[in-house]
Amino acid sequence: MTIDWDSVLAFYPDYTAQGLVSIVIYPEQTATLPTAVSTLVRQACRQFALDPKALRNAAQFVSGKRNLVPLPLALGCTFAPLKVHIPLVKGDAAYGYFRIQAIHKLEARAGDSTLVLVNGAVVPIVLTQTVALAHTARALLFERAFWSRRVGTSYICGGRNLGV
């Protein structure tokens, strides 16, 4: 299955009867793919001519963190990494990628949070609301810095109401 990255709202790992799969959320549907999230990230980077190592270095420069690198595929199409579950086996993926522009609301629950996307899809995440907002804010900062350098102009992203 080819992925239409321009319309993807989120993709994240999930445990099913088939094992660890990737759930891809589109505006009108949800697809289950038998591939790892890391494979999807590599495919997206390849399609948009992004170097994952260069992204890690840029993230280190912008936010001081080399891990949990946002995925800036295009202007206005940046995915923030958020933890969706506790891995059952060491090495399993735990973080999914959520399009910042598709996040409608981030609701706090006891010990974790729920993410509501613009299409109404609800995804539980294993982060407190404060930590999830920090990851999202870091992704917005990274998007701004990344595209300012890449496009060569000052890129200003619009404000976002995350339900706080």
C-alpha positions as CSV (number, residue, x, y, z in Angstrom):
1,M,0.0,0.0,0.0
2,T,1.3,3.4,-0.9
3,I,0.9,6.1,1.7
4,D,-0.5,9.5,0.7
5,W,1.7,11.6,3.1
6,D,-0.1,14.8,2.3
7,S,-3.3,13.5,3.9
8,V,-2.0,11.4,6.7
9,L,-3.1,12.7,10.1
10,A,-1.1,10.2,12.3
11,F,0.7,6.9,12.3
12,Y,1.5,4.9,15.4
13,P,2.4,1.4,16.5
14,D,-0.3,-0.9,18.0
15,Y,-0.5,-4.5,19.2
16,T,-3.0,-6.7,17.4
17,A,-3.5,-10.4,16.9
18,Q,-1.0,-10.2,14.0
19,G,1.6,-8.7,16.4
20,L,3.0,-5.1,16.3
21,V,1.5,-3.2,13.4
22,S,1.3,0.4,12.3
23,I,-2.0,2.3,12.4
24,V,-2.3,5.1,9.8
25,I,-5.1,7.6,10.3
26,Y,-6.4,9.5,7.2
27,P,-9.2,12.1,7.3
28,E,-11.9,9.5,6.2
29,Q,-10.4,6.2,7.2
30,T,-7.9,4.2,9.3
31,A,-5.5,1.7,7.8
32,T,-3.6,-1.1,9.5
33,L,-0.2,-1.9,7.9
34,P,2.0,-4.8,8.8
35,T,5.1,-2.6,8.9
36,A,7.1,-0.9,11.7
37,V,6.8,2.8,12.4
38,S,10.5,3.2,11.7
39,T,10.0,1.8,8.2
40,L,7.2,4.4,7.6
41,V,9.5,7.2,8.9
42,R,12.3,6.0,6.5
43,Q,9.8,5.9,3.6
44,A,8.5,9.4,4.3
45,C,12.1,10.7,4.6
46,R,13.0,9.1,1.3
47,Q,9.9,10.4,-0.5
48,F,10.5,14.0,0.8
49,A,14.3,13.9,0.3
50,L,15.1,14.2,4.0
51,D,18.1,12.8,5.7
52,P,17.2,11.2,9.1
53,K,20.7,11.8,10.4
54,A,20.6,15.4,9.4
55,L,17.2,15.8,11.1
56,R,18.7,14.4,14.3
57,N,21.6,16.9,14.1
58,A,19.2,19.7,13.4
59,A,17.0,18.7,16.4
60,Q,20.1,18.7,18.6
61,F,20.9,22.2,17.4
62,V,17.4,23.5,17.9
63,S,16.2,21.9,21.1
64,G,19.3,20.1,22.5
65,K,17.7,16.7,22.0
66,R,18.8,14.1,19.4
67,N,16.0,11.7,20.1
68,L,12.3,12.2,19.5
69,V,12.9,14.1,16.3
70,P,9.9,15.7,14.7
71,L,9.3,14.8,11.1
72,P,8.9,18.0,8.9
73,L,7.8,16.6,5.6
74,A,6.6,19.9,4.1
75,L,5.5,23.4,5.1
76,G,2.6,22.9,7.4
77,C,3.0,19.1,7.5
78,T,5.1,18.3,10.6
79,F,4.7,15.2,12.7
80,A,5.4,15.2,16.4
81,P,6.5,12.0,18.2
82,L,4.2,11.1,21.2
83,K,4.3,7.9,23.2
84,V,1.2,5.7,22.6
85,H,1.9,2.6,24.7
86,I,4.4,0.8,26.9
87,P,6.3,-1.7,24.8
88,L,5.7,-5.4,25.7
89,V,9.2,-6.4,24.4
90,K,12.4,-4.4,24.5
91,G,13.0,-2.9,21.1
92,D,9.3,-2.5,20.1
93,A,8.2,0.9,19.0
94,A,6.3,3.0,21.5
95,Y,6.1,6.3,19.8
96,G,3.8,7.4,17.1
97,Y,3.9,10.4,14.9
98,F,1.0,12.9,14.9
99,R,0.6,15.8,12.5
100,I,0.7,18.9,14.6
101,Q,-1.8,20.7,12.3
102,A,-4.3,17.8,12.8
103,I,-4.3,17.9,16.6
104,H,-7.7,19.3,17.7
105,K,-7.5,18.7,21.4
106,L,-5.3,17.2,24.1
107,E,-7.3,16.0,27.1
108,A,-5.7,15.1,30.4
109,R,-6.7,11.8,32.1
110,A,-5.4,10.2,35.3
111,G,-1.7,9.7,34.6
112,D,-1.9,10.0,30.8
113,S,-3.7,11.9,28.1
114,T,-6.0,11.5,25.1
115,L,-5.3,13.1,21.8
116,V,-8.3,14.1,19.6
117,L,-7.6,14.7,15.9
118,V,-9.5,17.0,13.6
119,N,-11.4,14.0,12.0
120,G,-12.7,13.0,15.5
121,A,-10.2,10.1,16.0
122,V,-9.3,9.6,19.6
123,V,-5.9,8.1,20.4
124,P,-4.8,7.5,24.0
125,I,-1.2,8.5,24.7
126,V,1.0,7.4,27.6
127,L,2.2,10.9,28.5
128,T,0.9,13.5,30.9
129,Q,-0.7,16.5,29.3
130,T,2.3,18.7,30.3
131,V,4.8,16.3,28.7
132,A,2.7,15.9,25.5
133,L,2.4,19.6,25.2
134,A,6.2,20.0,25.6
135,H,6.8,17.5,22.8
136,T,4.3,19.3,20.6
137,A,5.8,22.7,21.4
138,R,9.3,21.3,20.6
139,A,8.0,20.0,17.3
140,L,6.5,23.4,16.4
141,L,9.8,25.1,17.3
142,F,11.7,22.6,15.2
143,E,9.3,23.1,12.3
144,R,9.9,26.8,12.4
145,A,13.7,26.6,12.6
146,F,13.9,23.8,10.0
147,W,11.9,25.6,7.4
148,S,13.4,29.0,8.1
149,R,16.8,27.5,7.2
150,R,15.6,25.4,4.4
151,V,13.4,28.0,2.7
152,G,15.7,30.8,3.6
153,T,13.0,33.1,4.9
154,S,11.3,33.6,8.3
155,Y,8.6,30.9,8.5
156,I,6.0,31.7,11.1
157,C,3.6,28.9,12.1
158,G,0.1,29.8,13.2
159,G,-1.0,29.4,16.8
160,R,-2.8,26.3,17.9
161,N,-5.4,25.6,20.6
162,L,-4.6,22.2,22.1
163,G,-7.4,22.3,24.5
164,V,-5.5,23.5,27.5
